[in-house]
Amino acid sequence: MSETVLNNPSIRREESASAVDQSYMNMDLLRFTTAGSVDDGKSTLIGRLMYDTKSIFEDQLEAIEKSSKTRGDENVNLALLTDGLKAEREQGITIDVAYRYFATPKRKFIIADTPGHIQYTRNMVTGASTANLAIVLVDARNGVIEQTRRHTYIASLLKIKHIIVAVNKMDLVDYSEEQFNKIKKDFLEMSSKIGIEDIRFIPISALKGDNVVDDSERTPWYTGGALLSNLESVEISNDHDLENGRFPIQRVIEAEGFKGFGGRVDGGIIKVGDEVVALPSGEKTTIKTIETMDGKIEEAFPPMSVVVTLNDDLDLSRGELLAKTDAEPKSATEFTATLCWMNKNALVPNNKYILRHTSNEVSAEVASIDDKLDINTMESLNDVDDLKMNEIGKVTIRTSEPVMIDAYTKNRATGSLILIDEESNETVAAGMITA
């Protein structure tokens, strides 16, 4: 480093700030969602996480202190940090998906605080659709109840591989190890039927702060670490499909002799020199370069956003997909999917919709409703005529043009879709491709 830089504090501060910014940008990101019954303490838990990690501003703290006094709360109501809508604050419940962001020196986080009510199933599906992990809250006094089973099933349906069962309100059961172990046993019996790979159990008190950010002295029998340390350490790098190369084209970039294709790597590890096929045309070529804002790289993997150049001048556009030739997706105009219906008007077969899949849009219709899920008993109901708002069912979809699909169990990006109403442009359903 030059003497000029060494002797110039402002330059040193700028370089230090730049290094911090770059470090923050390169930090690992964990997306997680919360789920639980009414009054299980979801919003309080997130408020506690943000409060104890010093992720709120002074004016936010002043605002919730004022609101807490207005409501007559005995203590500062940390739930108000996430219950941002006026209607929520007035009712004391979460009715929409509230997204919050915070970071620690080890990881960045995006939280989706979702409603617990059955009539907001669509909101939970929306919040959980991109999550790596789900925190399922259980009231230590009530144990595993019907809503716990419903939330866990939806998490498994969306292929969330990591579940943290936060047994909350342990202060109201005198931090009983026996009660905690009973809930753990009941939950494992229930979850064994739906197959979730990674489940962790943590006894907490969101109100008191036990085992949320710091280990609690009131649970000496528990040694699994606080909630935050589990969120910081859970391994998610292998959650993506790293075998099947998928690169949906979002944008074509042309300038002064340069032609590249911008998008996000949705599957596999793509490398310079790899042979790829452009779909649906079927033309084959090889990758010439992979470029980022920081320069050229030799390989890219999910969920990196990059620009790819090719060794052949192919006429490609948004909506087409580059796939590695040794693992091509299926081209289909008819397939089955599990839909969560989100519109007040019920789904009726043969209505026309716009189907959005990765960066591609095609006309589509729901040819049939094959069955409907009873969200409370988790049983399939046959001989159904429609899907109403917040209902989940398996359907057969037909498209006007071929769509390059994978099963959702194989790749969450190329195995998911949304349906859009042609007239209102409203999203009416989110779906997971099954076959």
N, C-alpha and C positions, 0 to 999 in steps of 0.2 A: 504494500500500500504506500502511496506517495506521501511525502512530508506535508504537502498541501492539505491532503485529506486528513491526515493525522491531527493537524493543527486547526482544523475547521470543524467545530462542534456541530454546526447545522448540517454539513455534509454527512458526518457520522450518524446523526439522528435520522436523516433521510434514508441512508443505506440500511440502518437498523430497522426502520419501519418497513422498508421494501422487503427485507429478509423475513420479517414477521408476516407480512401480507402473503409472500410466496409460500411460506410454511403453512399458513392457514389454508391457502388454495389447494395445497397438496395433501391436506389431512383427509383421512378416511371419513366417509359419511355413512351414518346409520340412520335409516328411516324406520321409525316404529310407531305403532298405533296403540291406543289404549281401548279396552273394552271392559264393560262391567255393568251391573244392574244399577238402577237409580239409587243414589245415596251411598254407593260403594266407595266414593271418594276419588274418582278419576281426575276431576279438575283440581282438587286439593293436592293430589299427588304431583301433578305437573307443576302446579304453583310452587310446591315445596322444592321440587327439583330446580326450578329456575331461581327461586329465592336463595336457596342454600349454595348454589353455584355462582351467585352474584351475576345473574344473567338478566336482571331487570334494571330499568333506569329509576332515578330518584322520583321523577314525576309520576311514573307508574305506581311506585310504592305509595306516594302521597295520595294518589287517586283511589287506590283500593282501601287505604286506611279511612278515607273520607266515606267511601261507599259502605264499608263495614260498620261505621258508626251510625250512618243513616238507616241501615238495615237492623241495627240493634244487636249486632254480633258481639260476643264477649271478647273475642280475639280478632286479630287481622285475618280476614277471610281470604286465604291464598287462592281459593277456587276462582275468585274474580279476575285473576290474571288471565285465565283462559276463557271464562264465560264472557266473551267480549260483546255479544249482542245485548241490546237493552232488554229485549224480551227474556233472554236467558237470565240476566241479572235480577229481573223482577220476579221471575218464577223460581229461581234457584236451581234450574236444571240446564243441562246441555241439550240444545235442539239442533245444532248444526256441527259440521266438522270444523274445529278450530285448529289451524296449523300454527305451530310455534317453533322457533329456532333457538338453539343455544349451542355452546361449544365448551369443551374442556381442553387442556393441553394435549389430550390424547386423541380426541375425536370430535367431529361435528355431528349434530343431531337435527333431524326434522321430526317433530311430533305431530301426529294427527289425533286429537282428542275427539272421539266419536260418541254419539248418543247411545244410551243403553236401551231405549225403548224399542219394542218390536216394530212400531210404526215408522221407525227411522232405520230399518235394516239397510235400505239403499245408501244411507249416509255412511254406515259402517263399512259397507262394501267399497264405497268410494275411497274412504280414508285408508283402508287396509290393502287396496289393490297394488300399491307400490311399496308396501312395507317389507322390510327384512325381518322384523320381529314384532310380536304382539305381547303387550302386557295385559293379562287378564286379571282383573281385580276381583277378589272374593272377600266378602265381609266375614271376619273371623267369627262373628256371632251366628251367622246364618249358614255358613258352609257352602257347598256346591249346590246350586239351585238350577231351575230350568233355564234361566237366562245365561248362566255360566256355560251350560251345555250348548246353547244356541250360539253364543259368541265364539266358543272354541271350535265348533263345527264350521262356522263361516271362515275362521282363520285357516282351518285345514283345507277347506274348499278352495281358498285362494292360494294354497301351497306356501303359506308362511312357515318356514322351517324351524323357527326359534320362538318358543313361548316362555315367558316368565310369568308364573302365577304369584302375584303379589297378594299375600294374605294380609289384608288391611284391618285397621282398628284393633290391633293386638292389645292396645292399652285398655280396651273395654272387656278383655277376657283375661286380664292380669298376666299377659304375656305367656299364656299357657302353652307349653311344649306339647302336651297331650292333645289339645284342640288343633294345633297346627298340624300334627302328624295325622290326625283323623281326616282333616281336609285334604292333605296330601294323598292319603290312601284312596279317598273317594274320587279325587280328580284323576288319579292314575287309572283307576278302574274304568272310568268313563272314557278317557282319552285313548286307551288301548284299542278301542273299537274303531278309531278313525285314523290312527297311524301318524303321530307327530314325532319327529326325530329327536328334537332337543327341548326338554322341558326342565325348567329350574323353578324352585319354590323358595320364596323369601318372606319371612315374617316382618311386617312393617307397621308403622303408624304414621300415616301421611300428616296427620294433625300435629303430632309431637316430634316428628322427624326421625324416628327410629329406623335404622337400616335403609334410609333413603339415599342420603349422600355419605353419611358416616356410619360405621358399625356401632351398634347399640350395646351398651353395657347391660341393658335390661333383658337381653336374650343371650346369655352366656352359652346356652345349649346349641346355638346356631353358629356355624362356622363357614357359611357359604359366601360371605361377602355382602356388602351393601348393594342396593339396586344399581347405583351409578357405576360401581366397579364392574358389575356384570355387563352393563350396557357398553362400557368402554372396552371390554375384553372379548365379547362374543365374536367368533370368527365367521365372517360372511363372504369371504373371497371366493369360496367354492360353491356359493349358492347360485351363481350364474351358470348357464350352459356354456361350458368351455370347449365343447367338442364339435359343435355344428356351426360353421361359419355363417353368420347372418349379418348383412349390412344393407338395411333399407335406405334408399336414396331420398333425402329430404330436399336437397337443393343442388342444382347444376351451376357451377361457377366457371365463367369464361371471361378471360381478359388477356389481351396482348399475347396471343399464342398459347395461353394456359387454359386447360380444361380439366376441371376436377369435379368430384362428386362428394358433397358434404352430407354427413349423417352420423348416426350413433351405432357403434358396434353392439348388436343385440344378441350375438352368440359367437362362440368360438374365439380362437386367437388367429387374427389375420396378419400375414407377414408379406413383406416385399418379395415378389417373385412367385407368390401363390397363384395357382390357376383357379380362376373363378368363372362362374356362369352367370350371365345376366338373365333374369327372369321377369316376365314370362317369355321373352324372345328366344332364349336358349343359346344365345351367342356366347362363345368362350373367349377369354383373354387372360392376361396375367397382370398382377398389381405392379405398377411401376414405382410409385412412391406413396408413403403415408405421411401426411403433414398435419401439424398442429400449430397453435399460436406460438409455441416455443421453438418451432423448427421441425425438421424431418425426423421421423423415428422409423425403426425397422419393423416393429410389430405393434399391434393394438388389440385390446381385449375389452369385454363389457365392463362398465357402461361408457367407455370413452367416446367422445365426439371428435371426429377427425375428418380430413379431406383426403380422398383416395384418387390417385391418377392411374390411368391404365395404359398398357403398351399398345392398344389398338383404339382407333377413333370410333367408338360406338355411340350411336344416337340414343342415349338414355335420358330419362326424365324422372321427375318426382313420382314416387309411388312404385317404381321398379325396385328390384332387390338383387344384390350381388350375393351369391352363395358359393362356398367352396365346393368344387366339383365332386369331392368324395363324400359329401353329405348334403344332398339337395333336399329342400322342403317338398311337401306334397302340393301339387297343383290341383285345386278342387273348385268346382262350382256348386257342390252340395256337400254339407257336412253337418255334424251334430255339435251342439254347444249348450253349456249351462248358462242360462240368462238370469240376471237379477233385473226385474222390471221396475223402472223408476218413474214412470209417467202416471198421472192421475187417470188418463184414459187407458183402459185395459188393452193388453195385446190380443189381437184377433188374427188368426192365421190368414195369410195371403195379402195382408196390407203391405204396401211398398215403403221401403226405408233406404237411407244411405248407410252403407256399412263402411266404417273406417277401421282399417287394419294396418298397423304400423303407419307408414306415410301414404298409404293407398286408400282411395275411396272408390266404391262401386255401388251400383244399384242392387238391392237385395229384397227378398221377402222371406218371412217365416212361413215355411210350407206346412209345418205341423207342430203342435205342442204334444210332446211324447209322454211327459209326466210332470208332476208338480211336487215339490218338496214341502212336507208339513214341517215348518220351521221349528215347531215345538217338540215333536216326537222324532224328527229326523227320518220319517218314513216317506216313501214315494207313493204318490196318489196317481192312479191311472184314470183314463176316461175324463180328462179335463178339457174345457172348451176355451179357456182364456187364462191369462196371467194378469193379476191385478197389481197395483203399486206395492212394492216391497216383497212381492212373492218371487220365489226362485223355482225355475223349472228347466227341464231338458227339452230342447227344440231342434228341429231340422231347418237349416237355412239354405236357401238357393240364391246364387249370385248371378248377375248378368255377364260377368267376365271371370276368368280364373283368378283365384286368390292363392298366394303361396303361404301355406299354413304348416304349423307344427301343433302337436297336442300341447295343451297348457302345462301338463306335467313335465314335458320335455323342455319347453322354453316359454317363460311367462310373457315375453314381449311378442313373439310371433304366434303365440297361442291365445292371445286376447283380442277383443274387439269391442267396439261400441256401435250401437244403432242410433241413427239420427232421423228425426221426423223431417220429411222433405219440405213440408209447408212451413212449419214453425222454426225449423233448425234447432229444435231442442234435442238434447241427448235423452233417449227414452229407455235405453238398456245398456248394461255392461255384460260382456259374456266371456266365457272361457271355453275354448274349443276342446272337445273331447275325442272326436274321431272324424 
